[in-house]
Amino acid sequence: MPGPGAGDLVRKQPKGDDMGIIGWIVLGLIGGGIAKAILKGEQPGGFIVTALIGIAGAMIGGGIAKALGFGDPIDEFFDLSTWLAAIIGSIGLLVVWGMLTGRKRGRLA
Protein backbone atom coordinates (compact mmCIF):
# COMPACT_ATOMS: atom_id res chain seq x y z
CA MET A 1 0.00 0.00 0.00
CA PRO A 2 1.32 3.39 -0.84
CA GLY A 3 1.76 5.86 2.00
CA PRO A 4 -0.10 9.08 2.29
CA GLY A 5 0.59 11.40 -0.58
CA ALA A 6 1.12 15.11 -0.37
CA GLY A 7 -2.48 15.65 -1.38
CA ASP A 8 -3.70 13.67 1.62
CA LEU A 9 -1.81 15.88 4.05
CA VAL A 10 -3.08 19.17 2.70
CA ARG A 11 -6.26 20.23 4.42
CA LYS A 12 -8.79 22.28 2.58
CA GLN A 13 -8.94 25.78 3.92
CA PRO A 14 -12.22 27.67 3.93
CA LYS A 15 -12.55 29.96 0.95
CA GLY A 16 -12.90 32.98 3.19
CA ASP A 17 -15.63 34.55 1.09
CA ASP A 18 -18.53 33.15 3.10
CA MET A 19 -20.62 35.87 4.69
CA GLY A 20 -20.29 36.69 8.36
CA ILE A 21 -22.82 38.37 10.60
CA ILE A 22 -21.87 41.85 9.37
CA GLY A 23 -22.41 40.68 5.78
CA TRP A 24 -25.87 39.34 6.69
CA ILE A 25 -26.81 42.63 8.36
CA VAL A 26 -25.63 44.71 5.39
CA LEU A 27 -27.37 42.34 2.96
CA GLY A 28 -30.53 42.57 5.06
CA LEU A 29 -30.50 46.35 5.19
CA ILE A 30 -29.86 46.83 1.50
CA GLY A 31 -32.04 43.93 0.32
CA GLY A 32 -34.92 44.97 2.59
CA GLY A 33 -34.59 48.58 1.46
CA ILE A 34 -34.65 47.59 -2.19
CA ALA A 35 -37.70 45.40 -1.56
CA LYS A 36 -39.49 48.31 0.14
CA ALA A 37 -38.59 50.57 -2.79
CA ILE A 38 -39.92 48.05 -5.31
CA LEU A 39 -43.24 47.64 -3.50
CA LYS A 40 -45.54 50.61 -3.75
CA GLY A 41 -47.79 51.51 -0.88
CA GLU A 42 -47.23 51.69 2.82
CA GLN A 43 -45.14 48.91 4.29
CA PRO A 44 -44.99 48.41 8.03
CA GLY A 45 -41.86 48.95 10.05
CA GLY A 46 -38.89 51.22 10.15
CA PHE A 47 -35.15 50.73 9.99
CA ILE A 48 -34.92 47.74 12.37
CA VAL A 49 -37.92 45.92 10.88
CA THR A 50 -36.52 46.51 7.39
CA ALA A 51 -33.22 44.93 8.43
CA LEU A 52 -34.92 41.96 10.08
CA ILE A 53 -37.24 41.41 7.12
CA GLY A 54 -34.28 41.69 4.75
CA ILE A 55 -32.19 39.15 6.68
CA ALA A 56 -35.10 36.74 7.07
CA GLY A 57 -36.09 37.26 3.43
CA ALA A 58 -32.55 36.49 2.32
CA MET A 59 -32.55 33.24 4.27
CA ILE A 60 -36.02 32.24 3.10
CA GLY A 61 -35.29 33.18 -0.53
CA GLY A 62 -31.96 31.33 -0.40
CA GLY A 63 -33.57 28.26 1.15
CA ILE A 64 -36.28 28.14 -1.49
CA ALA A 65 -33.77 28.62 -4.31
CA LYS A 66 -31.57 25.86 -2.88
CA ALA A 67 -34.58 23.53 -2.53
CA LEU A 68 -35.45 24.17 -6.18
CA GLY A 69 -31.95 23.11 -7.21
CA PHE A 70 -30.32 26.48 -7.90
CA GLY A 71 -27.25 25.68 -5.83
CA ASP A 72 -26.45 27.71 -2.71
CA PRO A 73 -27.41 31.29 -3.59
CA ILE A 74 -26.75 32.73 -0.13
CA ASP A 75 -23.08 31.96 0.24
CA GLU A 76 -21.11 34.91 -1.09
CA PHE A 77 -21.78 38.59 -0.52
CA PHE A 78 -20.74 39.83 -3.97
CA ASP A 79 -22.74 37.25 -5.92
CA LEU A 80 -25.75 38.22 -8.04
CA SER A 81 -27.71 35.14 -6.94
CA THR A 82 -27.26 36.19 -3.30
CA TRP A 83 -28.78 39.59 -3.97
CA LEU A 84 -31.62 38.25 -6.14
CA ALA A 85 -32.58 35.67 -3.52
CA ALA A 86 -32.42 38.31 -0.76
CA ILE A 87 -34.54 40.83 -2.65
CA ILE A 88 -37.13 38.31 -3.87
CA GLY A 89 -37.36 36.74 -0.41
CA SER A 90 -37.71 40.18 1.19
CA ILE A 91 -40.49 41.17 -1.21
CA GLY A 92 -42.40 38.01 -0.37
CA LEU A 93 -41.87 38.50 3.34
CA LEU A 94 -42.94 42.16 3.14
CA VAL A 95 -46.18 41.14 1.42
CA VAL A 96 -46.87 38.51 4.09
CA TRP A 97 -45.91 40.93 6.90
CA GLY A 98 -48.27 43.56 5.47
CA MET A 99 -51.09 41.02 5.34
CA LEU A 100 -50.46 39.95 8.94
CA THR A 101 -50.35 43.48 10.27
CA GLY A 102 -53.52 44.43 8.37
CA ARG A 103 -51.98 47.24 6.35
CA LYS A 104 -52.35 47.84 2.64
CA ARG A 105 -50.46 45.34 0.58
CA GLY A 106 -47.86 46.94 -1.63
CA ARG A 107 -47.94 46.60 -5.37
CA LEU A 108 -44.99 46.07 -7.61
CA ALA A 109 -43.69 49.25 -9.22
C-alpha positions as CSV (number, residue, x, y, z in Angstrom):
1,M,0.0,0.0,0.0
2,P,1.3,3.4,-0.8
3,G,1.8,5.9,2.0
4,P,-0.1,9.1,2.3
5,G,0.6,11.4,-0.6
6,A,1.1,15.1,-0.4
7,G,-2.5,15.6,-1.4
8,D,-3.7,13.7,1.6
9,L,-1.8,15.9,4.1
10,V,-3.1,19.2,2.7
11,R,-6.3,20.2,4.4
12,K,-8.8,22.3,2.6
13,Q,-8.9,25.8,3.9
14,P,-12.2,27.7,3.9
15,K,-12.6,30.0,0.9
16,G,-12.9,33.0,3.2
17,D,-15.6,34.5,1.1
18,D,-18.5,33.2,3.1
19,M,-20.6,35.9,4.7
20,G,-20.3,36.7,8.4
21,I,-22.8,38.4,10.6
22,I,-21.9,41.8,9.4
23,G,-22.4,40.7,5.8
24,W,-25.9,39.3,6.7
25,I,-26.8,42.6,8.4
26,V,-25.6,44.7,5.4
27,L,-27.4,42.3,3.0
28,G,-30.5,42.6,5.1
29,L,-30.5,46.4,5.2
30,I,-29.9,46.8,1.5
31,G,-32.0,43.9,0.3
32,G,-34.9,45.0,2.6
33,G,-34.6,48.6,1.5
34,I,-34.6,47.6,-2.2
35,A,-37.7,45.4,-1.6
36,K,-39.5,48.3,0.1
37,A,-38.6,50.6,-2.8
38,I,-39.9,48.0,-5.3
39,L,-43.2,47.6,-3.5
40,K,-45.5,50.6,-3.8
41,G,-47.8,51.5,-0.9
42,E,-47.2,51.7,2.8
43,Q,-45.1,48.9,4.3
44,P,-45.0,48.4,8.0
45,G,-41.9,49.0,10.0
46,G,-38.9,51.2,10.2
47,F,-35.1,50.7,10.0
48,I,-34.9,47.7,12.4
49,V,-37.9,45.9,10.9
50,T,-36.5,46.5,7.4
51,A,-33.2,44.9,8.4
52,L,-34.9,42.0,10.1
53,I,-37.2,41.4,7.1
54,G,-34.3,41.7,4.7
55,I,-32.2,39.2,6.7
56,A,-35.1,36.7,7.1
57,G,-36.1,37.3,3.4
58,A,-32.5,36.5,2.3
59,M,-32.5,33.2,4.3
60,I,-36.0,32.2,3.1
61,G,-35.3,33.2,-0.5
62,G,-32.0,31.3,-0.4
63,G,-33.6,28.3,1.1
64,I,-36.3,28.1,-1.5
65,A,-33.8,28.6,-4.3
66,K,-31.6,25.9,-2.9
67,A,-34.6,23.5,-2.5
68,L,-35.5,24.2,-6.2
69,G,-31.9,23.1,-7.2
70,F,-30.3,26.5,-7.9
71,G,-27.2,25.7,-5.8
72,D,-26.5,27.7,-2.7
73,P,-27.4,31.3,-3.6
74,I,-26.8,32.7,-0.1
75,D,-23.1,32.0,0.2
76,E,-21.1,34.9,-1.1
77,F,-21.8,38.6,-0.5
78,F,-20.7,39.8,-4.0
79,D,-22.7,37.3,-5.9
80,L,-25.7,38.2,-8.0
81,S,-27.7,35.1,-6.9
82,T,-27.3,36.2,-3.3
83,W,-28.8,39.6,-4.0
84,L,-31.6,38.3,-6.1
85,A,-32.6,35.7,-3.5
86,A,-32.4,38.3,-0.8
87,I,-34.5,40.8,-2.7
88,I,-37.1,38.3,-3.9
89,G,-37.4,36.7,-0.4
90,S,-37.7,40.2,1.2
91,I,-40.5,41.2,-1.2
92,G,-42.4,38.0,-0.4
93,L,-41.9,38.5,3.3
94,L,-42.9,42.2,3.1
95,V,-46.2,41.1,1.4
96,V,-46.9,38.5,4.1
97,W,-45.9,40.9,6.9
98,G,-48.3,43.6,5.5
99,M,-51.1,41.0,5.3
100,L,-50.5,39.9,8.9
101,T,-50.3,43.5,10.3
102,G,-53.5,44.4,8.4
103,R,-52.0,47.2,6.3
104,K,-52.4,47.8,2.6
105,R,-50.5,45.3,0.6
106,G,-47.9,46.9,-1.6
107,R,-47.9,46.6,-5.4
108,L,-45.0,46.1,-7.6
109,A,-43.7,49.2,-9.2
